[in-house]
Amino acid sequence: MRAYILITGVIFAIVALVHLLRLLWDWPAEVAGLAVPPWVSWIAFLVAGALAIWAFSLVAGDRRGGSQ
């Protein structure tokens, strides 16, 4: 279970990083031909970042012998 949580944390961190890069470098994004506004990436960055931090904290708590 620890490996699964670590892998999902890494995936969420990568997703958060890509959204942050989209915001910093002003990359355009389209879904089904519709332009995606930048505020969507802000929300996605915050959500993916929070999920990554949560996953990493669970893994760190497991290493210390804590129970989640």
Stockholm file with secondary structure:
# STOCKHOLM 1.0

chainA/1-68         MRAYILITGVIFAIVALVHLLRLLWDWPAEVAGLAVPPWVSWIAFLVAGALAIWAFSLVAGDRRGGSQ
#=GR chainA/1-68 SS CHHHHHHHHHHHHHHHHHHHHHHHHTCCCEETTEECCHHHHHHHHHHHHHHHHHHHHHHHHHHTTCCC
#=GC SS_cons        CHHHHHHHHHHHHHHHHHHHHHHHHTCCCEETTEECCHHHHHHHHHHHHHHHHHHHHHHHHHHTTCCC
//
